[in-house]
Amino acid sequence: MLTIGVWAAQVCFVLITACLAFFSFIGPESEVDVRSFIPWDKARHVAAYFSLTMVGLLAFPNLPLVALSGSAFLGSAVIEITQPAVGRTFDFDDLVANGVGIAAVAACVLLSNFRETVRAKRRQL
């Protein structure tokens, strides 16, 4: 049985994924403009995939970090590769920025795990 927190995180994960897909495939002439919130395109990519991966950790607590990170990056690659089909362009720098957002979450998790290991060893002394 899912707890309310995990269920809420899964709903957020689906909503973030839907928003990523929407903003990735709308045409450049779209009325929707998110540039005023985060003006630099690559920062938007980092923030979006950082958010997706962080919420994914909460939504799927039993999924290994490597599987979650790999899935998020694979999904971002699929989106980036298929964008030309809707009049957008493939941009390798966008893919790198997506990976930076995903890697930032992985780094936070690994550092947190390392910190807990060090703290546990200090308690043993």
N, C-alpha and C positions, 0 to 999 in steps of 0.2 A: 504494500500500500504506500502510495506517495504521500509525503508530508506536504502541508500547504506551502512551505517555503520552496521545496523542490518543484512543486507544480507551478508556482508563480514564476520561478526562474525559467521553467520550460516554456511557459506562455511568453515571457519576455524574449527568450531565445528565438522563438518563431516570429515574433513581431520585428525583432532586429534583423533577422534573415530576410523577411519580407521587405523591410525598408531598404536594406542593402540591394536587393534585387531590383526594386522599383527605381532607386536613384542611379543604379548602374545601367539601366536600360532605357530611361527616358531620353528623348532626343535632346540635342544641344539647344534647340529653340524652345524648350519647355518653359512654361510660366513659373515652375517651381525653382526657387533659387536659394540654396543653402550657403552660398558664398559669404553672405554677410555675417554669419555666425562664426565660421572658421574660414578665413580668407585664402589660406594656402591649400591647394588641392591635395598635396601629399600628406599634410597634417590631417586632413579629413579622412584619408585612407587609413592612416595609423590609428586615429581615434575610433573609426568604425570597426576595424578588425580587433583592436584592443578590447572594445566593449563586447563584441560578439564572443571572443574567446573567454573573457572574464565571466560573462553570464553563462557560457557553456560549461565552465568549471562547476558552477552552482547547479545548473540544470541537469548535468549528468555526472554526479559525484563518483560513480564507479568506473567511469571511462578513463583509461590512462591518459596522462598529459600528452604523450606522443601521438596517440590516436586522435585526440581532440584537436591538437595543433595541426597535425597533418591533414585532417578533414577540412579544417577551416582554410588552410592554404590551398588545398586542392579545389575547394569550392571557389575561392577567389580567382584561381587560375582559369577555371571553367568560365566564370563570368567575364574575365578579361579577354579570353580567347573568343568568346561568342559575341562580344560587343559589336564587331564590325557588321554583324547580321542585321543590326537595328540602326545603322548609320553612325555609330560611335567608332572610335579607333582603339586598337590595342596599344597599350602603353606599358612597356616593361617596367618603367619607374613606378607605375601604380602597383604592379605586382610586388615589387621590392618594398614599397611602403606598407602594403598589406602584411607582408612577412615581418616587417619591423614591429607592427602592432601585435601580431601573434607572438613573436619572440619576446617581446617585452613582458607579456603575461607569463610565458614560460620561465623567464628569468626571475620574475617575482616569486613564482611558486618554488623554484629550485632554491633561491636564497632563503625563503621562509623555511623550507625543509632543512637546509643546512644549519640555520639558526637553531631550530629545535633540536637537531642532533648535538650541536655544541652545548646547548643548555642542559640536555640530558646527561652528557658526559661530565659536565661540571658538577651536577648534583650527585654523581656517583663518587666524586672525590671527597 
